[in-house]
Amino acid sequence: MQALHKGKQSVIFDNQPSILASAAIAGKKEAEGPLRNYFDYCGQDNTLGQKSWEKAESKLQEMAIDTAKRKAGCDYKDIELLFAGDLLNQCIGSAFAIRSTGIPFLGLYGACSTMAESLLLASAAVNAGYCKKAAALTSSHFASAERQYRFPLGYGGQRTPTAQWTVTGAGCCIVGTAAHGPYVNAATAGRIEDLGIKDANNMGAAMAPAAYSTLRAHFDDLGRAPNDYDMIVTGDLGALGKEILIDLFRRDGVSISGVYNDCGTMIFDLERQDVHAGGSGCGCGASVLCGYLLSQMRAGKLKNLLFCATGALLSPISTWQGESIPSICHAVSISAEKR
């Protein structure tokens, strides 16, 4: 067992679980962006036919897991563990979404890092033989997040240039064992980093140090380098956080620019859509991974991917009390073929 733990923070999955199927659900604004063709379903509005934004977020997750399990050719009873979470208090988006499925549920809160955290844990469970199939699921919704973390939308509050647009979307991966990829071969669990950023409208600056810390640990623990990957992608640093991360590596004499991108800058057209610094939220990394990125791997256009979802571990209470923003990042290494 010790041989599977590498360095201080990383693990390798010797059985290399497969992502049997994935599904990405997106909202109306996200469908107007450059990745529309990679979403399994795009909403016509932000309600998805529900009576509240919170119910709409649960609907995103319902659709994501239902679509993924159908693509995997299995039923809910075949999924032995579900790792899921969201941004809402007590993770109600996830709990209400899956309450009728009967799947054993382990709820998570990693803020916007939840897609990587859930995929890491689902892969670990399958790799260790604790279950044959596990699911990783998460979501976010622009309006439900704004209501909880900032101000009611009716206030018409002004957004700063560093602010990001919470993605209305969800993603789900079904993990199991199969003779085909994509395969999850390794992962690095992040440590909390807090450099004293207190501006809740500048998440990119708060989370970039966590992404840097986790990536450095991943490379050091596993003896890998940025060029071992066709793409390294963070979850939602946005335009500002992306540049900060590039600069942090540049100070080490390491260039990641050629292989690095951020889901928050990929999901929207930053020139045409009014999203300021880009996308954010659990659904940002989840929908880009489960839609665009995994489809590129299945098409043979990406062979090795490092998915690093980032999360700001704040709450409205901590912000009102003047606390800084602790941040986290988890990295999952995915390959088209077994490494």
C-alpha positions in Angstrom: 0.0 0.0 0.0 2.9 2.4 0.8 4.1 2.0 -2.8 0.9 3.7 -4.0 1.6 6.9 -2.0 4.2 9.1 -3.7 5.9 12.0 -2.0 4.0 14.1 0.4 0.6 14.6 -1.3 0.2 12.3 -4.3 -1.1 8.8 -5.0 -0.9 6.5 -8.1 -3.7 4.2 -9.0 -2.1 0.9 -10.0 -5.4 -0.5 -11.4 -6.0 2.8 -13.4 -9.8 3.1 -13.2 -11.6 4.1 -16.3 -14.0 7.0 -16.8 -16.8 4.8 -18.3 -18.9 7.8 -19.3 -19.4 11.4 -18.6 -22.1 14.0 -19.1 -22.1 17.8 -19.1 -25.2 20.0 -18.6 -25.1 23.8 -19.3 -27.3 26.8 -18.9 -28.4 29.3 -21.5 -25.4 31.7 -21.2 -22.9 28.9 -21.3 -24.6 27.6 -24.4 -23.8 30.9 -26.0 -20.1 30.4 -25.5 -17.6 28.5 -27.6 -18.1 25.0 -26.1 -21.9 24.6 -26.9 -21.4 21.6 -29.1 -19.8 19.6 -26.2 -22.6 19.9 -23.7 -25.2 17.0 -23.6 -28.0 19.4 -22.8 -28.3 23.2 -22.8 -31.1 25.0 -20.9 -33.3 27.5 -22.6 -33.3 29.6 -19.5 -31.9 29.5 -15.9 -35.0 27.9 -14.3 -35.0 24.6 -16.3 -38.7 24.5 -15.6 -38.3 24.7 -11.8 -39.8 27.0 -9.3 -36.6 28.3 -7.8 -32.9 28.6 -8.8 -31.9 26.1 -6.1 -34.4 23.6 -7.6 -32.9 24.4 -11.0 -29.4 23.6 -9.7 -30.6 20.2 -8.4 -32.2 19.6 -11.8 -28.8 20.2 -13.4 -27.3 17.4 -11.3 -30.3 15.1 -11.9 -29.8 15.4 -15.6 -26.0 15.0 -15.4 -26.1 11.7 -13.5 -29.0 10.3 -15.5 -27.3 11.1 -18.8 -24.0 9.7 -17.6 -25.4 6.4 -16.4 -27.4 5.9 -19.6 -24.2 6.5 -21.6 -22.4 4.0 -19.4 -25.2 1.5 -20.0 -26.0 1.0 -16.3 -28.7 1.7 -13.8 -28.6 3.6 -10.5 -28.5 0.3 -8.7 -25.2 -0.5 -10.4 -23.5 2.6 -9.0 -22.3 1.6 -5.6 -21.0 5.0 -4.4 -21.7 8.6 -5.3 -19.4 11.4 -4.3 -21.1 14.8 -4.9 -21.3 18.3 -3.7 -22.1 21.9 -4.6 -21.8 25.5 -3.4 -25.1 25.7 -1.4 -25.5 25.4 2.3 -25.6 21.8 3.4 -25.0 20.8 -0.3 -28.7 20.9 -0.9 -28.2 21.0 -4.7 -26.7 17.5 -4.5 -28.8 16.0 -1.7 -32.1 16.9 -3.3 -30.9 15.8 -6.8 -30.0 12.3 -5.8 -32.5 11.6 -2.9 -34.6 9.3 -5.1 -31.8 7.3 -6.7 -31.0 5.0 -3.8 -27.3 5.4 -4.4 -25.1 5.3 -1.3 -24.0 9.0 -1.0 -20.9 10.6 0.4 -21.4 14.4 0.3 -18.5 16.7 -0.3 -17.7 20.4 0.1 -14.6 21.5 -1.7 -16.1 24.6 -3.1 -15.2 24.9 -6.8 -12.6 22.1 -6.4 -15.4 19.5 -5.9 -15.2 18.0 -9.4 -11.5 17.0 -8.9 -12.1 16.0 -5.3 -15.1 13.8 -6.2 -13.2 12.2 -9.2 -10.2 11.6 -7.0 -12.3 9.8 -4.4 -14.4 7.8 -6.9 -11.2 6.6 -8.6 -9.6 5.7 -5.3 -12.7 3.7 -4.3 -12.7 1.8 -7.6 -9.0 1.3 -7.6 -9.0 -0.2 -4.1 -11.9 -2.5 -5.0 -14.3 -1.0 -2.6 -16.8 -0.7 -5.4 -17.1 -1.7 -9.1 -18.7 1.6 -10.1 -18.6 5.0 -8.5 -19.9 8.4 -9.6 -18.4 11.9 -9.3 -21.0 14.7 -9.6 -21.1 18.5 -8.9 -22.9 21.7 -10.1 -23.2 25.4 -9.7 -25.8 27.9 -10.7 -25.2 31.6 -11.3 -28.4 32.9 -9.5 -28.3 30.5 -6.5 -24.6 31.3 -5.9 -25.2 35.1 -6.2 -28.1 34.8 -3.7 -26.0 32.9 -1.2 -22.6 34.6 -1.5 -23.3 38.2 -2.6 -26.5 40.1 -3.1 -30.0 39.3 -4.5 -29.9 39.8 -8.2 -32.7 42.4 -8.0 -30.3 44.8 -6.3 -28.5 45.2 -9.6 -25.1 45.3 -7.8 -22.0 46.5 -9.8 -19.4 43.9 -10.5 -15.7 44.7 -10.4 -13.3 43.9 -13.3 -11.8 41.0 -11.3 -15.2 39.4 -10.7 -16.2 36.1 -12.4 -19.5 34.7 -13.6 -20.6 31.6 -11.8 -21.3 29.0 -14.4 -24.8 27.4 -14.5 -23.8 23.8 -15.2 -23.1 20.4 -13.9 -20.8 17.5 -14.7 -20.8 13.8 -13.9 -18.3 11.0 -14.4 -19.0 7.3 -13.9 -15.8 5.5 -12.9 -15.3 1.8 -13.1 -13.0 -0.8 -14.6 -12.8 -1.2 -18.4 -10.5 -2.1 -21.2 -10.9 1.4 -22.7 -9.9 4.9 -21.4 -9.8 7.6 -20.4 -8.0 6.3 -17.4 -7.3 8.0 -14.1 -3.7 7.1 -13.2 -2.7 9.4 -10.4 -3.9 12.3 -8.2 -2.5 15.0 -5.9 -4.6 16.1 -2.9 -4.1 19.8 -2.2 -3.2 21.7 0.9 -5.0 24.9 2.0 -3.2 28.0 0.9 -4.1 31.5 2.2 -2.0 34.5 1.2 -4.4 37.0 2.8 -6.7 37.9 -0.1 -10.0 39.2 1.4 -11.8 40.4 -1.7 -14.6 38.0 -2.5 -14.8 39.5 -6.0 -11.2 38.5 -6.7 -11.3 34.7 -6.5 -8.6 34.2 -9.1 -6.0 35.9 -7.0 -7.1 34.0 -3.9 -7.0 30.6 -5.6 -3.9 30.8 -7.8 -1.4 30.1 -5.0 -3.3 26.9 -4.2 -3.1 25.8 -7.8 0.6 26.6 -7.8 1.2 24.6 -4.6 -0.7 21.5 -5.8 1.0 21.5 -9.3 4.4 21.9 -7.7 3.7 19.0 -5.4 2.3 16.9 -8.3 5.5 17.4 -10.3 7.8 16.8 -7.4 6.0 13.8 -6.0 5.6 12.0 -9.3 8.8 13.1 -11.0 6.7 14.7 -13.8 7.0 18.0 -15.6 4.5 20.2 -17.4 5.5 18.9 -20.8 4.5 15.4 -19.7 0.9 16.6 -20.4 -0.8 17.7 -23.6 -2.9 20.0 -21.4 -2.9 21.2 -17.8 -6.2 22.9 -17.0 -7.3 24.6 -13.8 -11.0 24.8 -12.8 -11.8 28.4 -12.5 -9.0 30.8 -11.9 -10.3 33.1 -14.7 -8.2 35.5 -16.7 -6.5 37.2 -13.7 -5.8 34.0 -11.7 -4.5 32.3 -14.9 -1.9 35.0 -15.4 -0.9 34.9 -11.7 -0.3 31.1 -12.0 1.8 31.5 -15.1 3.9 34.1 -13.4 4.4 32.0 -10.3 5.9 29.3 -12.4 7.9 31.8 -14.5 9.6 32.9 -11.3 10.8 29.3 -10.9 12.2 29.4 -14.4 9.4 27.1 -15.6 7.1 27.8 -18.5 3.6 26.3 -18.5 2.1 28.6 -21.1 2.3 26.1 -24.0 0.2 23.4 -22.2 -1.9 25.4 -19.7 -5.4 26.8 -19.9 -8.2 27.5 -17.5 -11.8 26.3 -17.7 -13.0 29.8 -16.6 -11.5 31.3 -19.7 -12.5 28.4 -22.0 -16.3 28.2 -21.3 -17.1 31.8 -22.2 -16.1 34.2 -24.9 -14.4 36.8 -22.8 -14.6 39.4 -25.6 -18.2 38.9 -26.6 -19.9 37.8 -23.3 -20.1 40.1 -20.3 -18.4 37.8 -17.8 -15.5 40.1 -16.7 -12.6 37.8 -15.7 -14.3 34.6 -16.9 -16.3 31.7 -15.4 -16.2 30.2 -11.9 -18.2 27.8 -9.8 -18.2 24.0 -9.4 -20.0 23.7 -12.7 -17.3 25.5 -14.6 -14.6 22.9 -14.3 -17.1 20.1 -14.2 -18.9 20.9 -17.4 -15.7 21.7 -19.3 -14.1 18.4 -18.1 -17.1 16.2 -18.6 -17.9 17.8 -22.0 -15.1 19.2 -24.0 -12.0 17.8 -22.4 -13.0 14.1 -22.1 -14.5 14.2 -25.6 -11.1 15.4 -26.9 -9.5 12.5 -25.1 -11.9 10.0 -26.6 -11.3 11.5 -30.0 -7.6 11.0 -29.7 -6.8 14.7 -29.6 -5.6 14.7 -26.0 -3.5 11.8 -24.6 -2.5 13.1 -21.2 -4.5 15.6 -19.2 -4.0 17.1 -15.7 -7.2 18.5 -14.4 -6.7 20.8 -11.4 -9.9 22.1 -9.9 -9.6 25.1 -7.6 -11.8 26.2 -4.7 -12.2 29.2 -2.4 -13.2 27.9 1.0 -15.1 31.0 2.2 -18.6 31.7 3.3 -20.7 34.9 3.6 -20.1 34.8 7.4 -16.3 34.6 7.0 -16.4 37.5 4.5 -18.5 39.7 6.7 -16.2 39.0 9.6 -13.2 40.2 7.6 -11.5 36.8 7.2 -9.2 36.1 4.3 -10.0 33.4 1.8 -8.4 29.9 2.3 -8.1 28.1 -1.0 -7.5 24.6 -2.2 -6.7 22.7 -5.4 -6.8 19.0 -6.2 -5.1 17.5 -9.3 -6.2 14.4 -11.2 -4.1 12.9 -14.0 -6.0 11.3 -16.8 -4.6 9.5 -19.8 -6.1 8.1 -23.0 -4.1 4.9 -22.6 -2.8 3.2 -19.5 0.5 4.6 -18.3 
